Amino acid sequence: MPTVALLLPTATYRAPDFLAAARELDVDVVVVSERRQALAGSMGDRALVANFDRPDAAAAELVELAGRSPLDAVVAVDDQGVTVAALASERLGLRGNPAGAVAATRDKARFRRALAAAGVRQPDFREVGPDDDPGGAATDVGLPCVVKPVALSGSRGVIRVDNASDAREAASRVRAILDRAGEACDGTLLVERFVAGREIAVEGLLRAGSLEVLAVFDKPDPLDGPYFAETIYVTPSRLPASVLDDAVGAVAAACAACGLVEGPVHAELRVDGGGLAWTLEVAARSIGGHCSRALRFATDTTLEELILRHALGLPVDALLQRETAAAGVLMLPVEHAGTLTGVHGVEEAKAVTNITDVEISIPPGREMAPLPEGDRYLGFVLAKAPTPEEVEAALREAWGHVKVELA
């Protein structure tokens, strides 16, 4: 029986789906987390505590463990573990990406430099150090623009500004967000030209450097700022085939520019008024939250099963085709700060035609904050229907039922 090490941060949404996929494939799992698991004492070498913020040391611990109990794959489910997984896979001779390639996706400034060197279409940008003037950088790239950290994910710390003065204020706010997140607040920030247009996401699987497109999601709600809380994802995309071809080509070029060759990728792009795709970000992992539950492939295969199959060298060719139905997910945004006391209308939302599930992921009593400071969604609503239009309509109707009560 093959064994996979799953890097599961304690705050991840993804653990249940990856563990279910491992059970479906009859795969042994080593759970790697930054905190000791409740049952770790009885799990032996099936549980490992590793500090994801120290990738070299964490990878060394995985290599040591593999010396006692051989591993067939190392898979990170979220951003926090991708560098560790790449380092460990390199050292163990397992399928994975070069660690340097993954590191390029984890540092947005390094990512921008890699794409610039390869001539991949992307927003004009400037790197801003603690002693540099964000306002001057904003003027250089052109207004409006976006100020963002080189770390963090999920649009956390990303702020659109319309003038130089606002860029300076935004940079101070981003540094405060980094400080609260435990990240270095005195390093580089990015100032990027804002690209007006529609945003899409591409979900793919790299195999020996070749990109297999698994899904393209439309994001029908405008993402114009000043903050960028994502809401609705719908697949298949309703954009013209020529536009989608350009977007997929841009993702493939961005992956090649960074040196990514194996495993899942999740890319975010903007499509301008002329139908050109501009690469915003590429992550060396699959889509976050519970969004993967909107995807099903041949024989009802989940995205997590595809990822584990690929990592283990199991056949995937016959499974890559997405189901014919349209599908989508609503990431319920946190719209106000406060302590959550209740969420109402969930059963009514579940009863909406074409809604397949509603899950609230923040428990009562938890403090909530909206973007750009926040780092969680209130929950996820899933839908499936014959057409993308019906999926979007169902998600909007369900959203209308959900009411949030704050202290």
Summary of the structure (lengths in Angstrom):
residues: 407
radius of gyration: 20.8
end to end distance: 50.3
largest distance: 59.9
contacts: 1411
relative contact order: 0.12
helix: 36%
strand: 27%
